[in-house]
């Protein structure tokens, strides 16, 4: 039985859609899943990136795409009234309801996602957060400070595993470790779990690591300044 670590932050609509689609995408295969909440903003900061919602045209496209994808997949989905929002209270509540290793079960993960992506309300509204906390209070395993520490530990471990975005699904260990990023990676993950030889072939999965870096962004900026007409 293969083990999948599903890294998520409830701020990501793609993480929610991947969560809902995962059982269907992997139907018929033998696997188990560990759900691990992490701080997406921590990944962005580490890699020096903006989030999709921080780039105006990309924000509009992201919302249109996830609404269409939810319709196409038959997943119950509404955008919250405000996005992006501060996900820390939800993340800390998730981890407070997690096991001692900071992993949430599927039911807790589902309740966190549904709070955000069903109903169209404000995910960060204080009264709604209080109501969700009350609903989950029987599952709370640790105090706020411990939850903060475990969330940081989850995020640090994700970075060490090469996680750069959410949702990310990690399979295998050591040299055999593979990361699958995004909702659209689920068919690829299925092929891997099903034993497709491409994932062990020299001209398959491993070939990507052999591609050299031609030019870096700072170098291209310098070249554009030196040769302004070359930029078009």
N, C-alpha and C positions, 0 to 999 in steps of 0.2 A: 504494500500500500504506500503510495507516494504522499509526502507531506508538503503542503502549500502554506506559506506564510503570506497572509493578505494584509498589506500595509494600507491604512486608510486615514483620512481626515474628513470629518463630515462636511467640511466646507466645499468639498469637491463633488460636483454632480456626476462626474465620470466614475468616481469611487462608488457612489450609490448605485448607478446603473450596472456597474460591474458586479457589485454585491448581489443584486437581484438576478442578474443573468447567469452568474457562475454555475448554479446547479444544472441549468438547462444546457449550458455550453459544455459541461463535462459529464453529461448524462451517460451512464453505462460504464464509466471508468471507476477504478478503486482509488480513493484518495481521502485525506482528512485535511481540514483547514484550521489554521490558527489565525485569529483576527487580532491585529495589532494596531492600536491607535497611535499615530505620530503627528507631530506638528509640521504641516506642509510649509509654513512660513520659515521654519528652521532649515528646511532643505533649500528653499529659495535663497536665504541669507548666505548659507554656506557656499552655494554655487554662483552667487552674484547675479541672480535672475529676478525678473519681475514676474508676478503671477499673471495668468491669462486675463483676469479682471482688472489689472492695472494698465492695460493697453487698450485704449478705447475701441478701436475697430475689432480687435481680437475678442474683447468682452462681448460685443454684440453678436459676433459669429459664434462664440462658445454657447451663449444662451439659446440661439436659434438651433444650433446643431444638437444640443442635448434634448431640447424639446422634441425635435424631429426623431432622434434616436429612441427616445422613450415611446413615442407613438409607434414607430416601426417595430419595436420589440414587444409592445403590448404591456409596458410597465407603467403602473400608476405613478404619476409624477407631476408636481407643480413647482415652479420656481418660488422660493420664499419672497416675501415682500421687499426685502433688502438683501443685496449681495454685492460684494463680499461682506461678511460680518466677522465679529471676533469669535473664533471657534473654541477658545481656551476653556470657558466654562463647560461646554459639552465634552471636550476632550478629557478634562479632569474628572468629570462625572463618569465617563466611560471607564477610565483607568481605576477610579474608586470602586467600580463594580466588577473589575477584572480579577483574575487570579493573581497569585503572588508574583508571577512573572510579567504582569501587565498585559495579559491577553484577555479579550472579551469573548464570550460565547456568541453564537449566531443570533440568539434572541435579543440579547442586550444590544448588539451591533445594529440589529434591525430597528429597535426602538429609537436609538439615537438617530439613525438615518431618516426614519419616518417623521421624527420631530422636525427635521429640516425640509425634507423634500416631498411632503404630503400636506395638503391643506392651504398652501400659499401664505401662511402667516409669517411673522417676524421670528426667525430662529433664535435671535438674541434677546427677545422680550423677557424681562425679569419674571413676570407672573407665569409665563409658559415654562421657563426653566425651573421655577419652584415646583410647578405641577409635575414636571417630568421627574425631578428629584424625588418627590413624594412617591410617585409611582414605582420608582426603582429603589426606594430606601431599603427594602428587604434584601437587596442584592449588594448593597454597599459594604465593602470589605476593609476599607482603610480610610484614614483621615485625609484632609485636604493637602497637608504638607507631603505626606507619603505619596499621594496621587501625583503631585507636582514632580516629585523626584522620579517616580516610575515613568511618567510621560517623557521626561528628559532622557531617561535611560533608554526608553523605546526608540526615541528619535536618534540618539547617538548610535545605538546598535544598527538602526536602519542605514545611517550614513556609512558605517563601517562595512555594511554588506553591499554597498554600492547603489543604494536606493536614492533616486534623484527626483522622484515625483510620485503622485498618487492618482489612481491606485497602482500599486506595484505588487506583483505576486512572485515570491521567491521559491524556487524549487531546488533541492539538492544541497550539498555541502562541499566546502573546500573547492578543489579544482573543478568539480562537477556542478557547482552552483550556477544557477541561471536566473536572471531577473526578467520578468515580463511586465511591461509598463502599459497601462491604459486599457480601457474597455475593448478597443479593437485588437488587443493582443490575445484575447481569450481563444480564438481558433488556433493560434500558434501554440499556446499553452496546451491545448488539447492534443495537438500532434506530438508534442514533447512527451506528455504523459502516456500517450499511446505507443511510444517506442519508435517513432520515426527515426530512421538511421541518419537523416540529415543533421540532427543535433549532435552527433558524435563524429561527423565527417570533417576532414580537414578543409574542404571547400564549402562547408556549411556554417554552422554557428560560429566556429572558431575563426573563420576567414576574416571576420570584421576586425579582429585585433591586429591584423597584418597590414591594414590600410594606413599609410603614412599621412601625416598632417602637412598639407601643402602650404597654407598660410594662416596666420592667426589674425584676429580682428584688428588689433592695434597696428599690425604690419600693413593691413589693407588700407587703414585710415591714412597712414603715412604715405603710402604709394599714391593714394587718391589726391593728397595734397601736393605731392611732387609732380603729378601728371593729371591735372584737373580735367583735361579733355577726355581722358580715358574713362571717366566715370559716366559719360553719356549726357 
